[in-house]
Amino acid sequence: MKFEIKEEAKTDLLLAFSYYEDTSEGLGEKFFKAVEEAFGFIKKSPESYPVKRGVYRECRIKKFPFVAVYSVVNDSIVVYAVFNTWRNPNKKP
C-alpha cells in the first residue's frame, strides 16, 4: 500500500519535535522514533486500529500523548494528523 503523510501531519510532527527537543535534548528524537514505530504498525496492519470518527482511525504513539489519525483509501494509507491528545478532541480531523 502507498503511505502518504499530509502536510498538516508533517507540521504536527515538526512542532512536537521542536517542543520535545526544547524540553530535553534527545527527547525529540525519541518522539520521532516512537512515531516511526507507530507508522510501521499502521503499514503492517492498517485495518487493525479502530475507526473513531467517520473513516478515520487512530493509532496511539507509545510513551507520548499523541495519536496518528489516518484512513485507508483504496490502496493508500493517508495520515491526516499526529494529534496531541491533551488538546481539545473537537479539533481532530
Helices and strands as residue ranges (DSSP letters): E 2-5, H 7-23, H 27-44, G 46-48, E 51-53, E 56-61, E 66-73, E 76-84, G 89-91
